[in-house]
Amino acid sequence: MKWKRSERLVDMTYYLMEHPQQLIPLTFFADSYQSAKSSISEDLSIVKETFEERGIGRLVTVPGAAGGVKYIPKVKTETVTKIVEELKQELGHSDRLLPGGYLFMTDLLGNPDLMNRVGKVFASAFCDQKIDVVMTVATKGISIAHAIARHLNVPVVVVRRDNKVTEGSTVSINYVSGSSRRIQTMVLSKRSMKSGQRVLITDDFMKVGGTMNGMKNLLEEFDCTLAGCAVLVEAEHPDERLVDDYYSLVKLKEVNEKDRTIELTEGNYFSKGGN
């Protein structure tokens, strides 16, 4: 069956967005739609222009026999600003305040639409880097990790704080919690990662960065390289940060547990050149 151009454009757009960061040969589209490569190239030019105008992302064409086209998710600056403002508004409610200066975020982390948008924002910051794996610690960072990984088209690795028989052989390390200064344990299955992989680590909340630093140390045990750090909310902490290089969307400036007030500002995403 010969596909009409309108049908090709719809199906091609869907396929590209479902396979981000994947190099797709033009012959794949030509064979799928029984069309000439020249027609496919014209179609891709239309998709490319629409993606860029709408702030959906960009299409990169790789020439040569082994080449093709790759969709790279990107978001506009104004889109990121709206997400940051939405997060600040949601997190600013006094009933979210928990003892110890933490914020209740479980409902936001369970919101698939919001997490999908957050994931694309962080993926945009690392879209031009080689990322092989997204890593997080169970349990609250899992939804963010999966959202980022979806837009980078890479697997997720979940570090646990206790050993599970279903994990098989594991590697464990002890690390110092940044806020409580307690010795804690991280455990990861030996089958989770391969030597030499570049890993993006993420979490929902960071005070001093003890958990992030623990994940960094765990990477060394697997002979893997840290590609970057992404955190949804960081707390402004008087103590020295254990992690220096990271992206954050929102900063928790100050909490007053007596008055139940929360002061939030924009994180360092833009100052880090995240868009």
N, C-alpha and C positions, 0 to 999 in steps of 0.2 A: 504494500500500500504506500502510495506517495503521500508524504506529509505536506500540508500547507505550511507556509512560512509562519503564520500565527501559531500553529500547533507546535512547530519546532521551537519557536522562541519560548513558549510557556514551558515545554518539557525540558528544554536545555537549561533554562534558568533554574528550574526546580532541581535538576540533577547537579548542577554546579554548586548550589547552596547546600545540598545534602552531602557534598564531598569536598569540603574546604581543604585547601593546602595540598590537594592531590593533582598531580600532572595528568591530564586527560588528553590522549592523542586525538587529533582531528579526525583520524580514520574511524575512531569509535563513534563519533557523531555522524560521520558520513555514512557508515554502514547501518547505524540505527535508524536513520531517517531516509536512507536510500537517496542521498543527495550528493552533489559534487562538492569537493572540498572548497571550491570558490564560493559556493552558496553558504556553506557552513562558516567560512571566514566573514562573510557579510553579516550573517546572523550574530556572530560573536561580537562584531563591532557595535551592533545595536545594543546588545546586552552590556557590553563594557561601558558604553556611554551612559546608559540608564543607571547602572550600578554606581558610577562615579557621581552623577547628578543627584541621585537619591541618598548618597552617603551609605550605601549598602556594603561597598568594598571595591576592590579593583580586580581586573583580570590581567594576568601576566601571560604573555605569549612567549613560548620558548621555541626558537626556530630549529630546523634540522630534522633529520629522519626520526630521531628519538625524542623530538619535541612535542609540544601540544599547548594546552591552555590550563591555567591554574587560577582558581578563585581564592583570593585572599581577603578575609573579612576585615573591614575597617569601619570606624564610626566617626561621624563628624564631631567637631569640638562642641557644638551646641547640644548635640545629643548626650554627650558625656556630662555636660553641665546640668542638663535636666535630670539625669539619673542621680547625680550627686545631690541636687536640691531635693529630690524626692526622698532620698535616703536620710538627709538631714531632718526633713520634716517628720518622717515616720519615727526616727530614732529620738526626736526631741521631746516626745511625750513623757511626762514625769512618771507615769505608771510603768515605764520600762526600766527604771532605776533599780538595780539589785545591790545587795550589800557588797562592799569591797570596791565600788566604783565600776562595776560591770553593767552592761545593758542587756536586757532581754531581746534577743534577735531571732529566736527560733521560728516565729511566724514568717519573718522576712526571708530567712534561709530556706523555708519551705514553699516560697512563692515561685513557681516555675517560670513565670513571665519575667519577673524581676531578676531572678538568677541568670536567666538566659541573656538578658541585656548586660548584666554585670560581667558575665563570662565573655561576652563579645568585646566589652571595653578593655578588659585585661588582655584578651587575645590580640587586640589591635596593637597594644604596647609591645608585644613580642612577636608580631606577625612576620617580621623580617629576620628573625633569629631561628636557628635550628633548635627545636624543642622536640625531644623524644618521649618525655613522660611528664605528667603533672602529678605532684606528690602532695599529700595532706595528712593530717593526723585525725583519726576518728574522734568525734563523730561530726561535729558541727561544720567542719570545713569541706565535707564531702560534696555537698550540693554545689558549692563554688568551684571545686576542682573539676567536677563533671561538666559544668557549664563552660569553663575555660577550655577543657580538653575537647569538647564537641566542636568548638570553633577553630581549634588547632589541629583537629583530627589525629589526636594521640591518645594513648591509654592513660588510665588513672591508677596510681599506686596509693594505698591507704596504710599508713603506719598505725600500729596499735600500741596500747600501753600495757597489754598483758598478752601472754602467749596463748594461742589457740591451736588445738590439735589439728584442725583443718588447714593450718598454714604450712604444715610440714616442717622441714628444717628452717630455722630462723637465725637472724643476726640481731642481737640486742645491744644497746648502749645505755649508759647512764648519763644524764645531763642535769644541769642545775636550772630549775624553774626561775625565770627572771623576776617574777613578782614575789613569790614566797621564799625563794632561795632554798627550796627543798630539792633533794636528789630524787629524780624520777627516772622512769625507764621507758625506752622506745623499742618496739619489736617490729621487724619486717621479715617476711618470707624471703629466703635466698633466691626463690624463683621469680621474684617480683621485677627485678631489673637485671640488665646485662651490663657488663663492664664497658665503660666509655660513653655511656648515654649522657645526654644533656638534660637536666631536670629543672623544671619550674616548680617551686614550692609555694603553697598558698595556705591561708588560714582565714577564719572569719574575724578574729580579734587579736590584737597584739598590744601588750603592755610594754614590757622591756624587750621582748624578743627571745625569751628562753626557749620556747617551743620551736621557733624558726631556726634558732641556732642549733638546737638538737637535731633537726632534720638535716641541716648542713653537715653536721658531724657524721650523721648516718650515711650520707652520700659517699664520704671518704672510705667507709668500710666496703662499699660496693665498687670503688674505683670509678665513680661517676662524677660529673662536673655540674656545678650549680650554674644554671642559665639565668635565674632571676627569682625574685620574691614578689608576691602579690598578696595584699591583705585588704580586706573590706574596710575595717575600722581600726585605726591605731589610737592609742591613748597617749596624750602628752604626759610623759613621765619624767620626773626630776632626775632619776637615775640614768646612768649611761646606757645607751642602746647597745644591745648585744648583736644587732643586725644593722648595718649601715645602709646598704643598697637595697631598696625595696620600693614598691609602688603602693599607695593607699588612696582610697576614694574619699574617706571621711576621717577627720581627726576629732577625737573626744578631748576637748580643751580642758573642761573643768566640770566636776559634779559637786553639788552641795546636797548631801544626804539629809541634812536637817531641813532645808527649804525645799528639797526635792526639785532642784533645778538642774538642767543639763545644758551645757554650752558646747555646740558643735561647729566646726569650720570645715572648709574644703581640705581634703588630703593633699598629698604631694604629687598626685598624678600628672598635673599639668606642668609643675615645676621640674619634674623629671623628664619632660619631653614626651609624655605618653601619648600625644596625639599630633 
